[in-house]
Structures are given as C-alpha cells and as structure tokens.
Amino acid sequence: MLSIALGIIAAFCGSIVYLRFFKLPKDESAEENITNQELPSQEKTPSLFVSYFCILLPLALMLSKVFFDSSFIAFISNPIIALLLSVLVSYYLLGLKLGFSSVEILQSSQQSFLQIAGILLIIGAGGAFNEILIEAHIGDALKSALSSFHLNPIFLAWLVAIILHASVGSATVAMISAAGIVSSLDSNISKEVLCLAIGSGAIGCTIVTDSLFWLVKENLGLSMKEMFKYFSGATFIASLAGLLLRLVLSHFT
C-alpha cells in the first residue's frame, strides 16, 4: 500500500510536474496519418472483452506459476511459450473468428513485422549488451565499492540501484543487487522503507543501456536529445522524488 501511494506521487512529479516545463513537440504528420486511416467495419471489430483478453493473456500465463506448481504450468508460463500461445489465440479470436481469411491474417502479420522490425533489432542488441555487462560482473564491482562508504542506508540503497540500472540496463538486476548490499547492513530502518528506496533507484536513470529506452524512442519517433530530455529526465525526477519521500517516511515507520 505504501508503494502504491508513494509511487503515484513520484510518478506525478516525474510526469505532470516535470513535463509541464518541457513539452513534447507536436507531430502533425502522425496525427494526419491517424486521421486518414480507414476504420475497420463493425462486423470485423472485436469486443472490448476479447481485446483486453488477448492483451492480458500472456501476463496471466506468465504469472500462473506463482499460484500453481506443476511441470505443465512451468512450461506454459515460460515467457516465450506464453507469448507464442497468446499469438495463436489472438489469430483465432481477432482473425478467424471475425471472418478474416488466413491470407488476410498473413498480410496483417507481415505489415506488423515491417513496423516493429527496427524496434526488435534495437531491443535485441540492447539485451545482448546487457548480458555482456552482467557477465563482466559490473554489479559485483559496484557492490564492493559502494558498500565501503558510510552512507545513510536509504540513500545507499537508492544509489546502488540507480547506478546498477544505468550500468547494466536492467531494473530487476539493479533491485536484486541493491537488496544484497542493504540486507547485510545493520540499521534500525524498516525493511519496507529500504525496499521502497531500492525500487525508487531502479526506475531512475533509464538510458541507452535499457531496452525500454529504445522501445519508447522508436515508438514515439523521438531523437536521442529528446529522449534524454523527456524520458530519462522524467524517470530521474520520479526516482529522486521517490528517494525524498522514503527519507521522510523513515521518520514515521
């Protein structure tokens, strides 16, 4: 409950407040393209439930292993298998069931691949670079270096997480590594507050090492300068706001 409440405040600071001073340039050509697009006929439009079902299905499959323990669940909850099953279900519910032929579904798939090919290539390269950094044990080096400093545990948890995120490009790795350092510290600060501080640090400094950076860049058609200004800046402000809120919270818990 604390993470939800404080997360909303941090997100407000990093989005509404920060972007109030830096407005995205208006892309009139993109709006024109959206306006000129032909809408599908009502007969071939899926219902709201089916649309959300296809979107949430892979998430539900991947989360199923949390609630069930079996070899079958372990198989279908694998991210690759879950996404593959979701694609097949979508082909049926959004395609065949609505009256589209297999040729039309193939053409739609081909057009979709053309639009996302560049994004997939960049994300793949970013993921490969991420693995190189992990294998180089950047996280272990940072842990040994930062753990020798006598800093406020909340600030240390945030600092380790944000540096690891910038270095490795993975918020998950950043959180796990930061938790390993903070758990070994002797402190009277509650673990919940330290956990929130780690989460705040892990969302900050989203730069070129993170595949999310490239995904947002390609989808919005922004330049590198605009990405650092609008996206990296916004996530850092949200992360900084989260740190300040955690420092205040530590006096009451």
N, C-alpha and C positions, 0 to 999 in steps of 0.2 A: 504493500500500500504506500509505503514511503517512496519507493522508486517511481511509482506512477505519479504521485503528487509532485515530487521534485523534478521528475523528468518532463512534465508538462511545462513547468516554469522555465527550465533550461531550454526546452525547445522553443518556447515563446521568445526568450531572449535571443536565441540564435537565428530565428526566422523573422518574426514580425518586427522586433525592435531593430535588429542588425540590418535587415534588408530594407528597412524604411529609409536608411541613408544611402543605400546602394540599390538602385532599381535596375532590373534586367532590361536590356534593350528590346524594344518591341519588334518582333519578326513578322512583318506584314505579309510576306510571301507565304509563310507557314499557315497563317490564318486564311489566306486566299485559297490555298490548297485544300484545307479542311472544308471551307465553304463550298468549293466546286466539286467535292466528292459526291458521287451518286450514292444515295442511301439504298440499302437492300430492301427488297419487298417484304411486307409484313408476314407473308406466308413463310419466308425463309429466315425469319428473325427468331432466335431462341428466347425462351422466357428468362426472367431475371434469376430465378432459382437455378436453372440449368447453367447460366453464365457463371454465377458465383460458385456453383458446384465444381465446374471444370477448373476454375482458378484455385480453389482451396483443396482440391483432391490430392495433389502431390504433397502439400503440407500435412494433411491428415494422415497419409500413408507413412510419411517420414516420422511423424510423432507417435504412430501406433506402437512402436517398440517400447515406448515409455510405459504403456499400460498393459501390454501383453508380452509374454516371454515364450516364444516358440521359434523353431527354425524357419517356418513359413513366414511369420511376421518379420523376422530378421531379414529374410530375402526381399520381401516387397517394400520394406522400409529403407532399403538401400537407396540413396538419392538418385542414382542412375535408373534403377528399376522403377522407382516411384514416378519419375518423370516420364519414362517410356510408357508405363501403364496409363498415365494421365493423358498422354498424347493420343493413344489408341482410343481411350474413352471419348476424348474430345472429337476425334474423327467421326465417331459414330453419332454422338449427341448433337454436335454442331454441324455435322455434314450429312451423313447418310440418312439420319432420322428426319432431317428437314427437307429431304428431297434432292440434295446435291448428288451428282454422279461422281464416280471415282475419278474421272478425268478432271472435273471441276475442283475436287479436293486436291488433286495433284498440282494443278495450276496455282491454287491458292498457297499451297505449301512452298512451291518454287518461288513465288513472289515474296513470301515472308522471309525465306532464306536469303534472298538477294538484299533485303533491307537490313538484316541483322548480321550478315557475314562479317562486316568490318568490326562490329562490336564483339562478336565471338572471338575473332582473331586477337584483338587487343586484350580481352579478358584472359584468353589462354596464355598469351605472352606474360601478362602480369602475374598469373598464377604460377608460371614456371619460375619467374624471378623471385616470387615469394618463397618457393621451395628451396631455391638456392640460398637465400638468406637464412632460412631455418636450418638447413644442413650446415651452414657456416657457423652455427651456434652464436648468432648475434645476441639472442636473448640471454644466454648464459653469461656472456661477457658483460652485458649491461647490468645483469643482476649482481654480479660480483663487484662491479664498480660502484653502483649506487647504494648497495647495502652497507658500505663502509661509512657513508655520510650520516651524521646525526641530525636527521630532519624530523619534522612533525610527521607522524605515521600516516595521517590523512594526505598530506602533501606528497609524501614519498610514494604512497600507493597510486595517486593520480599521476605523478611524474613518471614513474616506471611504466605505467600503462600507456601514456601518451607517447613516450619515446619509443616504446616497442611497437606501437601501432604505426608510427611514422617509419620505423626501420624495416619491419617485417611485412607490413601491409595487411595484417590480419588482426581484427579486433579480438577474435577468440584466443589466439596465441598470446596477445597482449594481456588479456584478463587472467589467463591461466598462469602466466609467468609472474605477473604482479602479485597474484594471490599467493604464489610460492614464497615470495620475499616477505610479504606482510605477515603471513601466518607464523613466521619464525621470530617476529618481533615481540618483545614484552611491552605491552601497552594496556592501559585501562580503558581505551576507546572501544566501544562495542564493535563486534564483527560486522553487524549490519551496516554501520556507517562506513567502515573500511571497504565493504563490498560495493557500496554505492559510489565511493570515491574511485574505485578501480573502474567501475562502469563509466563514470564521467570521463576518466582519462582515455578509455578505449574508444570513445566516439570522436575524440579530438584529433586534429592534425591529419585529416583524410587527404592524402596527397597522391602522387603518381605511383607509389608502391601498392596502393589499394585498388583492386579491380573495380570497386564501386565508383571510384573517381572517373574511370574511363567509361563506365556504363552510363553515368549521368552526362558526361561530356558528349558522347556520341548521340544519345537520345535527344538532348536539348540543342545539339549543334553549336556548342559554345567553344570559344577559343581557350587556349591554355591560360591566358591572362584573366579571362572572365571566370574560369573555373576556380583559380586560386582566390580571386576576389569575392565571388559569390558563394562558392560551395565550401572550399577549405576554410575561408574566413568565418562563414556561418557555423560550421561544425566546431571550430575552435572557440568561438564565443559561447556556444551552448555548453561545451566542455568546461570552460572557465567559470561560467555561471553555476554549473553543477558542483565544481570544487568549492566555491564560496558558500553555496547552500549547505554542503556537507560540513564545512568548518563551523557554520552557525549551528547546525543540527547536533554536532558533537557536544555542545554545552548543555543540551537538554536530554540526551539519552546516555 
